[in-house]
Amino acid sequence: MTTKQDELSVLQLLNRYGVAVDSKRWDVFDQVFTEDVIADYGAPVVFEGLAAFKRGAEAAWGPFDASQHSMSNTVWERRGDTGRSLTYGNWFIIRRGVEGGDLWEGRGWYYDEWVLRDAGWRIKRRCCRTMSWSGNLLVVDPTAKAGTACSKTYSLADAAREGLFSFFDI
């Protein structure tokens, strides 16, 4: 594979993930992630292994009436048979009949570590964080207090300072 082919493959897989979530096709995760993936969406939402990730995705995101995951601004680096990417995400989630409104919108990022396998590139480790959100938190977290407003942001700069990841060898 050339560098451009790698980049196109990675972009296609990132977009495939979003479409898989929005269409509730958890089986498509097999085309995106390794069997031993660690998918960290912020404690306590950390999945270890593809089977656990698929079960967790169904439990967490299955109840939504509709969602739209948009991926953008992907930066990709390859190092031999490994790579890493940083991708911005925008998420629109609808769950009808929730007190306080049906819509939650989030903005954040994905940091992914990739490995090249016989079947192509796969994500071995994912870290996803929400930078900010608006709308009704009860849509995505039924245990939240009604009327909760966005109280914190989690920026890339925060993550880098905390050592969560480094990019561009900073």
N, C-alpha and C positions, 0 to 999 in steps of 0.2 A: 504494500500500500504506500502511496505517496503521502506526503504531509497534507496536501489538499484533500485527498481521499479520506484520510484519517479524520480531518476536521469535519468534513461533510457527514461521515458516519456518526461521529459523536453528536453533531447537531440533530441528525435524524433520530438518534436514540433518545436524546433529551426531549424532543418534541413527542416522540412515541410514548414516553412516560406520561406526559401531560394528558394526551389523548386517552391512554389506558385508564388513568384515574377518572377522567370525566365520563368515560363510557363504562366504568366499573368492570373493566376487563383485566382482572388481577393476573390472569395467565400470561398476559403480554409482558409482565415483569421478568419472565424467563428470558426475554430477548434483550433486556436492559441491564440486569444485575447478575452478579455471580451467585452461586449457591451459598457461599459463606459471607454474603454482604452484611455489613453493619450499617444500618440506616438510622441516623441520629437526628430526630426532629426537635430536640430539646427535652431534657428530663421532665417527666418520666417516660417520654415517648421515644424509646430506643429499641429497634428491632435487630436481633442477632440471627442471621440466617434468612434465606429467601422464603422458606415456608412460613416462618414467623412473621415476616414482613407482609406477605400476602394475606395472612389471617388478620393481622393488625390493620392493614389497609381496609379490608372489608368491614371490620368492626368500627373503625374511626370514620371512614369516608362513605361507606355503603349507605348510611341513612340519609345522606343529602339528596334532595329532590333534583338538584342540578348543580354543576360546578363548571368552571372554566379556568384552566391553568394555562397561562401564557408565559413562555420562556423568552428571554431576550438578553442581549449584551454578553453573550458567551465569549469567554476568553479561554483558550485551550493551549496547553503545553504538552509536548510529547518528550519522553525520555526513554528511548529504547522501546521495551514492551510494556511500559507504564506511561501514564499521563495524568494530568489533573485539569480540571476545568472549574470555572466560576461562572455562574449563570444567575441573572436576576429573574425573579418570579413575581407574577401578579396573579392573585387568586380571587375569584368571585364564587361565593358559595351561597346557595339558596336552600333553606329548609322551611317549608310552608307551615304556618300555624304556630310559630314560635312567638311567645309573648315578647313584645317590644320590636317586632319586625322580622322579616324573612331573610334579610341579606347581611352577609359579612364580607368585607373586602380586606385582603391582606397584601402586603408588599414585602419582599424579602429576597433571600438568595440561597443558592445551593452551591456547596463546594463538594466536588466529586473527585475521587481518586479512581483511576481506570486501570484495567489490565487488558492486554491483548491475548485473546484465547483463539482456539481454532475457529470458532464461530464468529469471531470479530471482537470488537471492543465491548467490555462490560464494566459496570460500576462495581467496585469492590467495597468502597466506603463512601457514604454520603453524609453530609452535615447540612441541614436546612435550618435556617433561622428566619423568623419574622422580624422585619425591621420596624414596621408599623402596621396598624390596622384601623379600620373604621367600620361602623355598622353595629350590628347586634352580636355581641360575643356569645350569647346563648345559642346562636345558630351552630357554632362549631364546638362549644363547650357547655353542655347542658347543666354542669355543676356550677357555672359562674353565677355571680350575683347579678340580678337584672339591673340594667342601666349602667353596667361597668363601662367606663371609657378607657381608651388606649392610655395606659399609664407609663409605658416605657418603650424605648426604641432600642434596637440592637443593630448597630451599624457594622460595616466591614472593618472600620477602624477599631471599634471595640473588640471585635473578634481577633484581630491581629495582635492588639495589645495584650489580650488574654492568652495568646499562644494557641488559639483554636486551630489556626492554620497560617501558613505564610504563602504568599503568591508573588510572583516575579522576583523571588529570592530576596524579598525585603526583610 
